[in-house]
Amino acid sequence: MKFFPNKDTMEKWEFVLTIAITVLIALELGFAWVGVREAKDQISILEDLKKASQDQAGTLTVLTKEQKKSLESLSQMNDKLQTSVKKTSDMAVAMQQQLEILQEEQNARRAEAAKKPKIELYVANVPLDTIFHVPLKPVKETDTMSVFDVKLNNVGDASARNGTLRIIAVANDAGLQCSARFQQLYEEPDSTTHVILVQFDVLRAKGNIPMSVTVMYPKGQQPFTVIFNVDADELPTATYLGAMTVNPRKPLD
């Protein structure tokens, strides 16, 4: 025997199926709406991320431009600094060269200032200030005079200017003359010293002034001393040159 549902039962099942299908469709539409909403949210999030990325990219672009400007500014500052350093170096070299020139000039002036004349007197080619006792022979001699060849030598390394040679005879009745131009100093009648001055303008280094000195005395004069000194602009006053003893010859009668 076969079972066939009646018409009422079929209608009930159709109604139930319709409701079930409607519920399923509603659920599907709900899920779809939720999916759409989530998709929109995701799209919004993606757009926000895109905008943030664009803003960040813009910020990075600005920072890059600013950094580029900063690097360009630093490069210009470096160029200026290099130029300044070069100028400073050039100035330092120039100043060093100038200092060396000034130092050389100063050394030259010191060397020149250190140069001094040194005057020596020779009698018959014998230095008058020698420590050895050497007889000084006159080139001409009588009972009342003796003539000596003398030479004023400058053995220093600088000239002597505005000089005066003093010749001093220490004896009561002695007298002096010179082949060079000379001046006799005033003396008292009873003076025991007699002085003549021989002046010269300049006596150059390694130069000399030859002359003859005549010493006069009375007949029978005892030995006496003749002293020589000199001064000049570059020498102390009365610089001692030496002394010699004049030994008048004894008269024959």
C-alpha positions in Angstrom: 0.0 0.0 0.0 1.5 3.3 -1.0 1.5 6.5 1.1 0.6 9.7 -0.5 0.3 12.9 1.6 -2.9 14.7 1.4 -3.3 18.1 0.0 -3.2 19.9 3.4 0.0 18.2 4.3 1.6 19.2 1.0 0.6 22.8 1.5 2.1 22.8 5.0 5.4 21.4 3.6 5.4 24.0 0.9 4.9 26.8 3.4 7.6 25.5 5.6 10.0 25.2 2.7 9.1 28.7 1.6 9.8 30.1 5.0 13.1 28.1 5.1 14.1 29.3 1.7 13.2 32.9 2.7 15.2 32.6 5.9 18.2 31.2 4.0 17.9 34.1 1.5 17.6 36.6 4.3 20.6 35.0 6.0 22.6 35.1 2.7 21.6 38.7 2.2 22.6 39.5 5.7 26.0 37.8 5.3 26.4 39.6 1.9 25.6 43.0 3.6 28.1 42.3 6.3 30.6 41.3 3.7 29.9 44.5 1.8 30.3 46.5 5.0 33.5 44.9 5.8 34.7 45.4 2.2 33.8 49.1 2.5 35.6 49.3 5.8 38.7 47.6 4.3 38.5 49.9 1.3 38.3 52.9 3.6 41.2 51.6 5.6 43.1 51.0 2.4 42.3 54.6 1.2 43.4 55.9 4.6 46.6 53.9 4.3 47.1 55.2 0.7 46.5 58.8 1.9 48.9 58.3 4.8 51.4 56.8 2.4 51.0 59.7 0.1 51.3 62.2 3.0 54.4 60.3 4.2 55.8 60.3 0.6 55.1 64.1 0.4 56.8 64.6 3.8 59.7 62.5 2.6 59.9 64.6 -0.6 59.9 67.8 1.4 62.6 66.4 3.8 64.6 65.2 0.8 64.4 68.7 -0.8 65.3 70.3 2.6 68.2 67.9 3.0 69.3 68.6 -0.6 69.2 72.4 0.2 71.1 71.7 3.4 73.7 69.7 1.6 74.0 72.4 -1.0 74.4 75.0 1.8 77.0 72.9 3.5 78.9 72.5 0.2 78.9 76.2 -0.3 80.1 76.7 3.2 82.8 74.1 2.6 83.9 75.9 -0.5 84.0 79.3 1.3 85.9 77.6 4.1 88.4 76.1 1.7 88.8 79.5 0.0 89.3 81.1 3.4 91.8 78.4 4.5 93.7 78.9 1.2 93.8 82.7 1.7 94.9 82.2 5.3 97.6 79.8 4.2 98.8 82.2 1.5 98.9 85.0 4.1 100.8 82.8 6.5 103.3 81.9 3.8 103.7 85.6 2.9 104.1 86.6 6.5 106.6 83.9 7.0 108.6 85.1 4.0 108.3 88.7 5.3 109.5 87.6 8.7 112.4 85.8 7.2 113.3 88.9 5.2 113.0 91.1 8.3 115.1 88.6 10.3 117.8 88.5 7.6 117.8 92.4 7.6 118.0 92.4 11.3 120.8 89.9 11.3 122.6 91.9 8.7 122.2 95.1 10.8 123.4 93.3 13.8 126.4 91.9 11.9 127.1 95.4 10.6 126.7 96.9 14.0 129.1 94.3 15.4 131.8 95.4 13.0 134.4 97.6 14.7 137.5 99.4 13.6 140.7 98.3 15.3 143.6 100.7 15.0 147.2 99.7 15.4 150.4 101.8 15.1 153.5 100.5 13.5 156.9 102.0 13.9 159.4 100.8 11.2 157.0 97.9 10.5 157.0 96.9 14.2 153.6 97.0 16.0 154.0 99.4 18.9 151.9 97.4 21.3 154.0 94.2 20.9 154.8 92.4 24.1 158.3 91.8 22.9 161.0 94.5 23.4 162.1 95.4 19.9 164.5 98.3 19.4 162.9 101.1 17.4 165.5 102.6 15.1 164.9 106.0 13.7 165.2 106.5 9.9 167.2 109.7 10.5 169.0 110.9 13.6 171.1 113.8 14.8 172.2 115.1 18.2 168.9 117.0 18.5 166.3 115.0 16.7 165.1 111.6 15.7 162.8 110.8 12.7 160.6 107.7 12.8 158.4 106.2 10.0 155.1 105.3 11.5 152.0 103.8 10.0 148.4 103.9 11.3 146.7 100.6 10.4 143.1 99.7 10.6 143.0 95.9 11.1 139.3 95.8 12.0 136.3 95.2 9.8 134.8 98.7 9.8 136.0 102.2 9.0 137.1 104.7 11.6 135.7 108.2 10.9 136.6 111.6 12.2 139.7 110.3 13.9 142.4 112.0 15.9 145.8 110.6 16.5 147.5 112.0 19.6 151.3 112.0 20.0 152.5 112.9 23.4 156.2 113.5 24.3 157.0 113.2 28.0 160.1 115.4 28.5 160.7 119.0 29.6 162.2 120.4 26.4 161.0 118.0 23.8 159.1 118.9 20.6 157.1 117.1 18.0 156.4 117.4 14.3 154.6 115.2 11.7 154.7 114.9 7.9 150.8 114.8 8.0 148.8 117.9 8.8 148.9 118.3 12.6 147.9 120.8 15.3 150.0 121.7 18.3 148.2 122.0 21.6 148.7 124.9 23.8 151.0 124.1 26.7 152.4 126.0 29.7 156.1 127.1 29.5 157.2 124.7 32.1 155.0 121.8 30.9 156.6 118.3 30.9 154.3 117.0 28.2 154.0 118.1 24.6 151.1 117.1 22.4 150.3 117.3 18.7 147.1 116.1 17.1 147.0 114.4 13.7 143.4 114.3 12.3 142.0 112.1 9.6 138.6 112.0 8.0 138.3 108.2 7.5 140.5 105.2 7.8 138.9 102.3 6.0 139.0 98.7 7.2 142.4 97.1 6.2 143.6 100.6 5.2 146.6 102.6 6.6 147.9 106.1 6.8 151.7 106.3 6.6 153.6 109.4 8.0 156.8 110.3 9.6 157.1 111.7 13.1 160.0 114.0 14.1 161.0 114.1 17.8 163.1 117.1 18.8 165.1 117.6 22.0 168.1 119.5 23.3 171.6 118.1 22.8 172.5 115.6 25.5 168.8 114.7 26.2 168.2 111.7 28.4 165.9 108.9 27.1 162.2 109.8 27.3 158.8 108.3 26.3 156.5 109.1 23.4 152.9 107.9 23.8 150.3 107.4 21.1 146.5 107.2 21.4 143.6 107.6 19.0 139.9 108.2 19.0 137.2 108.2 16.4 133.4 108.1 16.1 133.5 104.3 16.4 136.3 104.2 19.1 136.5 105.3 22.7 138.2 108.5 23.5 142.0 108.2 23.8 142.2 104.5 22.8 145.8 103.5 23.8 148.0 102.5 20.9 151.3 102.1 22.7 154.5 103.9 23.7 158.1 104.0 22.6 161.3 105.1 24.2 163.3 107.7 22.4 167.1 107.2 23.1 168.9 110.3 21.8 172.4 109.5 20.7 175.3 110.8 22.8 177.1 113.7 21.3 180.5 113.0 20.0 182.1 116.0 21.7 
